[in-house]
């Protein structure tokens, strides 16, 4: 596992894969199946793993949290950057910080929260977390205005932020006053598009963001890296052609739930046995799993 601090170069060198976390049939975390997921992603050229929403880090017990950190840190290749998530509740993240101090992760990401929160209060919590860990934090902005551009900028200016994952859903991604406010104050190389492969072109071309995260790229990692390289090369026609290949699976995730669809897609694609979906989420119905399988086959046919 790569333990070097994040820089704009390490942010840009790879798509940030956001994988599922595999469990055995009895619900315990599976070392062997998570290793299969990690190897599949790494072999596709991705060298950054972000364990957050898709891994359902929201619902880990504190004991499971330690086990998950042990698994991902030990299984990742030497040059793979691994970023675990904390929170979203303040008490949870501070308890998790005590566990994290036993590991060498260069940064962690705060899971998004929009209830029982204010902008300045959120900023204070991030400050406390960063101070406790002695490391800068990945700030995940998923909801419009959850933290003001001014508060986010203050955290960046104080050296408390290693990157920002920006994932506010828009009808038209070219029109985004919140992102415009952030990019007018913060180095855009520190901000990643956080909504997968679909808005990545607009976010990187129009707003000059430093990279993007991917869920579907955990199933098709080379395709996602091809998309990143095309955008970075300014070949936007090729990038659009690649982006469209992801649509069958992306549209299912958008309409039926990004976390559970990816969890089952990872298994149906033959990558690993991902096991049961954690409560408080539920298993996709059989008819939905048929659609997932069909979408995977459609993407496979488009890249063969």
C-alpha positions in Angstrom: 0.0 0.0 0.0 1.2 3.4 -1.0 1.6 5.6 2.2 2.9 8.8 0.6 0.9 12.0 1.1 -1.5 12.9 -1.7 -0.4 15.5 -4.2 -2.1 16.8 -7.4 0.1 14.3 -9.3 -1.1 11.3 -7.3 -4.7 12.5 -7.6 -4.4 12.6 -11.3 -2.4 9.5 -12.0 -5.4 7.1 -11.7 -9.2 7.0 -11.6 -10.3 6.6 -8.0 -12.1 3.2 -7.8 -14.9 3.0 -5.2 -15.3 -0.8 -4.8 -17.8 -3.0 -3.0 -16.7 -4.8 0.2 -17.2 -8.6 -0.1 -18.7 -10.7 2.7 -18.9 -14.4 3.2 -22.3 -16.1 3.3 -22.4 -15.7 7.1 -22.0 -11.9 6.7 -18.3 -11.7 7.9 -15.8 -9.8 5.7 -14.1 -12.1 3.3 -10.3 -11.8 2.8 -10.1 -14.0 -0.3 -13.0 -12.4 -2.1 -11.9 -8.8 -1.4 -8.5 -9.8 -2.7 -10.1 -10.8 -6.0 -11.8 -7.5 -6.3 -8.6 -5.5 -5.5 -6.5 -7.6 -8.0 -9.1 -7.1 -10.7 -9.1 -3.4 -10.3 -5.3 -3.1 -10.1 -4.9 -5.3 -13.2 -7.1 -2.9 -15.1 -4.6 -0.2 -14.4 -6.3 1.6 -11.5 -4.0 2.4 -8.5 -6.3 4.3 -6.1 -9.0 2.6 -4.1 -11.5 4.6 -2.1 -13.6 2.6 0.4 -16.7 4.5 1.2 -20.3 4.3 0.2 -20.1 1.4 -2.2 -18.3 -0.6 0.5 -21.1 0.4 2.9 -18.7 1.8 5.4 -21.6 3.7 6.8 -22.9 0.6 8.6 -19.7 -1.1 9.8 -19.4 -1.9 13.5 -16.2 -0.6 15.1 -14.9 -4.1 15.2 -15.7 -4.6 11.5 -14.1 -1.3 10.8 -10.7 -2.5 12.1 -11.0 -5.7 10.2 -11.8 -3.9 7.0 -8.8 -1.6 7.4 -6.6 -4.6 8.0 -7.9 -6.3 4.9 -7.6 -3.4 2.4 -4.2 -2.2 3.7 -2.7 -5.7 3.6 -4.2 -6.8 0.3 -3.4 -3.7 -1.8 -0.3 -3.7 -4.0 2.7 -1.7 -2.9 2.0 1.2 -5.2 -1.8 1.3 -4.7 -3.2 4.2 -2.7 -5.9 3.2 -0.3 -8.3 5.7 1.2 -10.9 4.5 3.8 -13.9 6.5 4.8 -15.0 7.6 8.3 -18.3 8.8 9.7 -20.6 10.3 8.8 -21.6 11.0 12.4 -19.2 13.0 14.4 -18.9 10.5 17.3 -18.4 7.7 14.8 -15.6 9.4 13.0 -13.8 10.3 16.1 -14.0 6.8 17.5 -12.8 5.5 14.1 -9.9 7.9 14.2 -8.6 6.0 17.2 -8.5 2.9 15.1 -7.0 4.7 12.1 -4.0 5.9 14.1 -2.8 2.3 14.1 -2.5 2.3 10.3 -0.5 4.2 7.7 -3.2 5.4 5.4 -2.1 8.8 4.0 -5.6 10.3 4.2 -9.2 9.4 5.0 -12.5 10.6 3.6 -15.5 11.9 5.6 -18.7 10.3 4.3 -21.4 12.8 3.3 -24.0 14.0 5.8 -26.8 16.5 5.3 -29.0 16.1 8.4 -28.2 17.6 11.8 -25.4 19.7 10.3 -24.4 23.2 9.5 -21.6 24.4 7.3 -19.4 25.9 10.0 -20.2 22.9 12.3 -19.1 20.5 9.6 -15.9 22.5 9.1 -15.2 22.3 12.8 -15.7 18.5 12.8 -13.3 18.1 9.9 -10.7 20.3 11.8 -11.0 18.1 14.9 -10.7 14.9 12.8 -7.6 16.2 10.9 -6.0 17.4 14.2 -6.6 14.0 15.9 -5.2 12.0 12.9 -2.4 14.5 12.2 -3.3 14.2 8.5 -5.3 16.1 5.9 -8.8 14.8 5.0 -10.7 14.1 1.8 -13.8 16.2 1.9 -16.9 14.6 0.2 -19.4 17.2 -0.9 -22.5 15.4 -2.1 -25.3 17.8 -1.3 -25.7 21.3 -2.6 -24.3 23.9 -0.2 -23.8 21.5 2.7 -20.5 23.4 3.2 -20.0 26.9 1.9 -17.2 27.6 -0.6 -15.8 29.9 2.0 -15.7 27.3 4.8 -14.2 24.7 2.4 -11.6 27.2 1.2 -10.6 27.9 4.8 -10.0 24.2 5.4 -7.9 24.0 2.2 -5.9 27.1 3.0 -5.1 25.7 6.5 -3.7 22.5 4.9 -6.4 20.3 6.3 -7.8 19.0 3.0 -6.0 16.5 0.8 -8.7 16.4 -1.9 -12.4 17.2 -2.4 -14.8 14.6 -3.9 -17.6 16.6 -5.5 -20.7 14.7 -6.2 -23.7 17.0 -6.4 -26.3 15.7 -8.9 -27.4 18.2 -11.6 -29.8 18.0 -14.5 -27.2 19.9 -16.5 -23.6 19.4 -15.3 -22.4 22.4 -17.3 -24.5 24.7 -15.0 -23.3 24.4 -11.4 -23.0 27.5 -9.3 -21.8 25.6 -6.2 -19.0 24.0 -8.1 -18.2 27.3 -9.8 -17.9 28.9 -6.4 -15.5 26.2 -5.2 -13.3 26.2 -8.2 -13.0 30.0 -8.1 -11.4 29.7 -4.7 -9.7 26.3 -4.6 -7.1 24.7 -6.8 -9.1 22.6 -9.2 -6.4 19.9 -9.3 -7.5 19.1 -5.7 -11.1 18.5 -6.7 -12.4 15.2 -8.2 -15.6 14.6 -10.0 -17.4 12.1 -7.6 -20.3 10.8 -9.6 -18.6 8.1 -11.7 -17.8 8.1 -15.3 -20.9 9.9 -16.6 -20.2 13.6 -15.7 -16.4 13.2 -15.7 -15.9 14.7 -19.1 -17.9 17.9 -18.3 -16.3 18.2 -14.8 -12.8 17.8 -16.1 -13.2 19.8 -19.4 -15.4 22.7 -18.2 -14.3 23.0 -14.5 -10.8 21.6 -14.9 -11.2 19.1 -12.1 -8.2 16.9 -11.3 -9.8 13.5 -11.9 -12.8 11.4 -11.2 -14.1 8.5 -9.1 -15.7 5.4 -10.5 -18.1 2.6 -9.4 -18.6 0.9 -12.7 -14.9 1.1 -13.2 -14.5 -1.5 -10.5 -16.2 -3.9 -13.0 -14.5 -2.5 -16.1 -11.3 -0.8 -14.7 -9.4 -0.6 -18.0 -12.3 1.1 -19.7 -12.4 3.7 -16.9 -8.7 4.3 -17.2 -9.1 4.7 -21.0 -11.7 7.4 -20.3 -9.3 9.2 -17.9 -6.5 9.1 -20.4 -8.7 10.4 -23.2 -9.9 13.3 -21.2 -6.4 14.2 -20.0 -5.3 14.1 -23.7 -8.1 16.4 -24.7 -9.6 13.8 -27.0 -13.2 14.5 -25.9 -14.8 12.7 -28.9 -13.0 9.5 -27.9 -13.9 10.1 -24.2 -17.6 10.5 -25.1 -17.5 7.2 -27.0 -16.0 5.5 -24.0 -18.4 7.2 -21.6 -21.4 5.9 -23.5 -20.2 2.3 -23.1 -20.8 2.5 -19.4 -24.5 3.7 -19.8 -26.3 0.3 -19.5 -24.9 -0.3 -16.0 -24.7 3.4 -14.9 -28.4 3.9 -15.8 -29.4 0.9 -13.6 -27.3 2.3 -10.7 -28.9 5.7 -11.1 -32.4 4.4 -11.1 -32.2 1.4 -8.7 -29.5 2.3 -6.3 -25.8 2.7 -7.0 -24.5 0.7 -4.0 -26.5 -2.5 -4.2 -26.4 -2.7 -8.0 -22.6 -2.5 -8.0 -22.4 -5.0 -5.1 -24.3 -7.5 -7.1 -22.7 -6.5 -10.5 -19.3 -7.3 -9.1 -20.4 -10.9 -8.5 -22.5 -11.3 -11.6 -19.5 -10.2 -13.7 -17.5 -13.1 -12.2 -15.0 -10.9 -10.4 -15.7 -12.2 -6.8 -18.4 -13.5 -4.6 -19.5 -10.4 -2.8 -22.0 -12.1 -0.5 -25.0 -10.6 1.3 -25.8 -6.9 1.2 -25.5 -5.2 4.6 -28.5 -3.9 6.4 -29.9 -1.2 6.2 -29.8 -1.9 2.5 -31.4 -4.8 0.7 -30.8 -7.3 -2.0 -31.9 -6.5 -5.6 -34.8 -8.7 -6.7 -34.2 -11.5 -9.2 -35.6 -9.5 -12.1 -33.2 -6.7 -11.3 -30.3 -9.1 -11.2 -31.3 -10.2 -14.7 -31.1 -6.6 -15.9 -27.6 -6.3 -14.2 -26.4 -9.3 -16.0 -27.7 -8.1 -19.3 -26.1 -4.7 -18.8 -22.7 -6.3 -18.1 -23.0 -8.4 -21.3 -23.9 -5.3 -23.3 -20.8 -3.5 -22.1 -18.6 -6.5 -22.6 -19.8 -6.8 -26.2 -19.1 -3.1 -26.8 -15.4 -3.5 -25.8 -14.7 -6.9 -27.2 
